[in-house]
């Protein structure tokens, strides 16, 4: 592959690498600067592994708080009895084992951004306390008689349908509306096929792997359903790189579920491997400015093979770009 990955100019200075090509993600990330500078609370939704934290960090890095702390916590990973002490802190002697005072995450994020990942996992009691703090009320640390006041921007993320959770009584409607002043939905990887190969290449480069994907491997990657989204793609690529030889990742290096003839993603190929391959070749031409020699090299095939396939598609040179 090795095509240039274009990103919106407004995102080129981000500390966090942004790899995208799909229209859906380009449009989403182009909204980031405006959302960031509004100062509004943001709720980022999407399936597990789609990149919710990346989008959230981009919002922080574009905001007026970009030089202030970024503090993140996975609400689902904290034991229930530790959530309050982690978020709000405690004084020395507040409970058994509290040998020294500890600042909570809210206090650590003062004037910056607090990222609450998997916010839907908070229990009812913590939802009430969180709502009060978000409304600007000072709070007591555990074991303290003095209130603490903080100024923090909240970005929350969830893979749950919080509206459904509200209907089931598991999530407070007032907290939802407080968190969701702006809602950003990150689409699953299966709906942004143009991102798959650039992301796969990025993960290889990130681990110093000077490898390329065979056309069959590329077709299989495009055809896969990616229920684990970007996180699954990263794991698959790194695992395949370990077993690759001769500088090329072949179909046989991918997990057993990646079978060239088993196209499970109808959007990827409209049901046929040939159409997946056609789309992959036309995208390679697009990435390489229509230069067939470079496109062939990036795909790991000969110029003659590429030319033959283009003739079978009844397209040539620049007309192939028009078909992309």
Secondary structure, DSSP 8 states (H G I E B T S, - for coil): --------GGGTT-SS-----SHHHHHHHHTHHHHHHH---EEEE-STTS-HHHHHHHHHHHSTTTTS-EEEEETTTS-GGGHHHHHHEE-TTSSTT--S-EE-HHHHTTTSEEEEETGGG--HHHHHHHHHHHTT--EE-BT-SSEE----EEEEEESS-HHHHHHTTSS-HHHHHHH-SEEEE---GGG-THHHHHHHHHHHHHTT---EE-HHHHHHHHHS--TTHHHHHHHHHHHHHHH-BTTEE-GGGS-TT--TT----HHHHTT-HHHHHHHHHHHHHHHTTT-HHHHHHHHTS-HHHHHHHHHHTT--HHHHHHH-
